Amino acid sequence: MNFEILPEKLLKEADELLKKGDLVQASEKYYKAAEEAIKMLVNSLDVEEAKLLKEKGDLNPKELENAVYHVYRKIQDEKVLHYWASAIAIITVNLDKEIVSDLSNDIKELVKITKNYILLIVNRKVK
């Protein structure tokens, strides 16, 4: 099954911005990709914040941090916490291009995890 999820689209945009040297916009897109990936996992895994996300359409920063922790607990993969920390660093610290590029790899991995869980859930429903 070949499809693109929103975080993948945001990653492509961020990569283009990074190539152009627009670190601020690239950093914002990378962070947004990570945030959207977490929200997709929240809904897919039906963690505590899923209800809030459905009611409000978004999560505030504290709810998002809690969601990251609950996603980690649900899938038991500490890399989620590490990848989220990279997203936080990208958006909050003024980094040079090389470091943004390195940290973006973590966000790309988070997006891969998200897509894999979505595929897993879709395949379960199809069977």
N, C-alpha and C positions, 0 to 999 in steps of 0.2 A: 504494500500500500504506500503510494507516494503522495504526500501532501505537505504543505508548508504551514507551520503554526506561526502566530503573530510574533513570538520572540525570535524566530528565525529571520523573519522579515526585518525586524529591528536590528538584529546583528549585522545583516547585510548593509543596512543604511549606516550603521556605526562604523563598519569597516571602511566604507567609502569616505566617510568624514575623516577618519583617522589617516587614510592615505593622502587626503588633501591637507592634512596638518591642522584641522579644526578640532583640537583636543577637548574643548569645552563641550561642543555639540556631540562629539563622539562619545565622551564620557557619559553624557546624559542618556544617549541612546543605549549604551551598554547597560547602564543601570536599569533603564526602562525594560529592556529585554529580560533582565534577571527578575525584576518585579513581576512582570507578566508571566514568566515561567512559574514563579512561586504561586501566583494566583491560580494558574491552570492546575497546578498540583493540589492546591487547596480544594478546588472543586472536584477534581478527579478522585482524590483520596478521601473526600468528605471529612476533612478534619474540622475541628471546632469552629474555625473562622469561616467555613463555607456558608453558614447561615447568614453571618454578618455581611459577607461579600454579596450574597444574593439580595439581601435587603437593601444595602446601601450602595451597591455597585462598585465599591472601593473599600480599601482598608487604610486606616490612619497608620502612621509609622509604628506605634506601639503594637497595634493589631497585626501589622505585617511582620514585625519581629517575632511575635508569638506564633504566627502562622509558620514561619520558617522553622521554629523549634518543633511544632507539632508535625510538620511534614517530615522532619528528620526522625522524630520518634516513630512515625508510622512506617517509614521505609527503612529505618535503621541504617542509614548511610551518612556517616560523619562528613563526607565530602560536601554534602549540601550546606552544612554550616561554614565550611571553608570557602566554598564558592560564593556564598552570600557575603561573607566578610570581604571578599575581593570586590564585589559589587559596591559595598559600602565605601571601601577605600577609593574606588574609581570616582564616586560621586562627591566625596567629602574632602579629598586631598588633591592639591594641585600637583599633578604628576607629570613627568616628561613622557614623550611619545613611546619610548621603549618600555617603560613600566606599564603604561596603559595597555600597550599591545600584549605584554605578558599576562596581565590580569584579565584581559578580555578572553584569554584561553579558558580560564576558570568559568567565566560566564557562559561560554560556548558549551562547556561540559555540563553545566546546570541545565541548559536548554536541551541538550541531548538526553539527560535523565528525564526531563519533563516529557519529551516526545516519546521516549521508550515506555513510560508509564501510560501515556494516552493510548499508544498502540496496544499495549497489554490489555487495557480495559476494553478497548473496542473489540479486540479479538475474543475476549471472554464473552462479550455480549452477542457477538455473531454466532458463536458456537452453541 
